[in-house]
Amino acid sequence: TIRINHSEQLLLETDMSITEIALECGYDNSNYFGDAFKHLNHLSPTQFRKAKGNKGIYKKRRTSEIWPCKPP
């Protein structure tokens, strides 16, 4: 759930695509990421972003600088 929690942050604070977020958080397949995300949140990543309101604070910034998602 650490990866999903971080993906939630990225969905709300960046304008990265779902595929970019999936890859940034260590998912090789954006479809698998979407399924895992929906299983935990009962919303797809796109629905989550729309429902919570993307603030777009960081415009396509490399998020590993914000908060590393991948384990060391």
Phi, psi and chi 1 to 4 in degrees:
 res  aa     phi    psi   chi1   chi2   chi3   chi4
   1 THR       -  -13.6   60.4      -      -      -
   2 ILE   -61.8  -43.0  -69.6  173.0      -      -
   3 ARG   -66.0  -39.8  -64.8 -170.3  -63.8  171.7
   4 ILE   -67.3  -42.4  -65.2  -65.0      -      -
   5 ASN   -59.5  -42.2  -71.2  -18.1      -      -
   6 HIS   -67.9  -38.0 -177.7   55.5      -      -
   7 SER   -63.0  -34.3   70.1      -      -      -
   8 GLU   -60.8  -44.1  -68.8  171.4   -1.6      -
   9 GLN   -60.5  -44.6  177.8 -175.2    1.5      -
  10 LEU   -65.4  -38.5  -62.6  178.2      -      -
  11 LEU   -62.1  -36.4  -73.6  164.3      -      -
  12 LEU   -87.1  -28.2  -62.2  178.0      -      -
  13 GLU  -111.7   -1.5  -63.7 -179.8   -2.6      -
  14 THR  -132.2  169.9   73.9      -      -      -
  15 ASP  -108.0   24.8   62.2   -7.0      -      -
  16 MET   -64.5  148.9  -65.7  171.2   68.1      -
  17 SER   -71.9  164.1   71.4      -      -      -
  18 ILE   -61.0  -41.1  -56.0  -57.4      -      -
  19 THR   -62.6  -43.9  -60.0      -      -      -
  20 GLU   -61.6  -40.9  -70.8  173.1  -42.1      -
  21 ILE   -66.3  -43.5  -69.7  172.2      -      -
  22 ALA   -57.5  -48.0      -      -      -      -
  23 LEU   -65.9  -41.3  -66.6  172.9      -      -
  24 GLU   -60.8  -32.7 -178.3   72.7   21.6      -
  25 CYS   -94.2    9.9  -69.7      -      -      -
  26 GLY    91.2   11.5      -      -      -      -
  27 TYR   -93.1  128.1  -69.6   90.8      -      -
  28 ASP   -78.9  -17.6  -66.4  -29.4      -      -
  29 ASN  -132.2  120.9 -177.6  -50.4      -      -
  30 SER   -68.6  -26.8   61.8      -      -      -
  31 ASN   -67.2  -41.8  -70.1  -32.8      -      -
  32 TYR   -64.5  -41.6  179.4   74.9      -      -
  33 PHE   -57.5  -47.1  163.1   69.3      -      -
  34 GLY   -60.4  -40.3      -      -      -      -
  35 ASP   -65.8  -44.8  -68.6  -16.5      -      -
  36 ALA   -64.4  -41.6      -      -      -      -
  37 PHE   -62.9  -46.3 -170.5   95.1      -      -
  38 LYS   -67.3  -34.2 -171.0  167.9 -172.8  174.0
  39 HIS   -60.6  -40.0  178.0   75.2      -      -
  40 LEU   -85.5  -33.8  -68.9  172.8      -      -
  41 ASN  -106.8   -8.8  -70.9  -57.1      -      -
  42 HIS    60.5   19.4  -51.7  -70.8      -      -
  43 LEU  -141.9  147.8  -66.1  170.0      -      -
  44 SER   -71.3  163.1   71.6      -      -      -
  45 PRO   -56.0  -39.6  -26.6   34.7      -      -
  46 THR   -65.9  -44.4  -58.1      -      -      -
  47 GLN   -63.0  -40.1  -68.3  168.2  -30.7      -
  48 PHE   -60.9  -46.6  178.6   87.5      -      -
  49 ARG   -61.1  -44.2  179.4  177.7  -96.6  170.6
  50 LYS   -68.4  -41.4  -72.9  179.6 -177.8  175.9
  51 ALA   -68.8  -37.7      -      -      -      -
  52 LYS   -90.4  -17.0  -59.1  -69.3 -176.6  174.0
  53 GLY    82.9   99.4      -      -      -      -
  54 ASN   -69.2  121.4  178.8  -12.6      -      -
  55 LYS   -86.5  -15.9  -64.7  173.8 -177.9   63.0
  56 GLY    53.8   40.7      -      -      -      -
  57 ILE   -63.2  -44.8  -63.6  168.5      -      -
  58 TYR  -109.6  111.5  -53.6  105.1      -      -
  59 LYS   -83.2  103.3  -61.7  -72.1 -176.0 -173.7
  60 LYS    48.9   33.4  -65.6 -124.7 -178.4 -153.7
  61 ARG   -77.5  144.9 -175.7  172.7  164.8 -169.4
  62 ARG   -62.3  115.1  -68.2  -55.7  -62.6  162.0
  63 THR   -75.2  -15.6   56.5      -      -      -
  64 SER   -62.4  -20.2   56.5      -      -      -
  65 GLU   -77.5  -27.5  -62.1  169.9   12.7      -
  66 ILE   -80.4  -52.8  -60.1  167.9      -      -
  67 TRP  -164.4  112.4 -169.0   83.3      -      -
  68 PRO   -66.6  131.1   20.9  -26.9      -      -
  69 CYS   -94.3  -37.2 -170.0      -      -      -
  70 LYS   -77.9  137.7  -63.9  177.2 -174.2  174.2
  71 PRO   -65.9  149.7   14.6  -19.3      -      -
  72 PRO   -64.8      -   12.8  -15.2      -      -
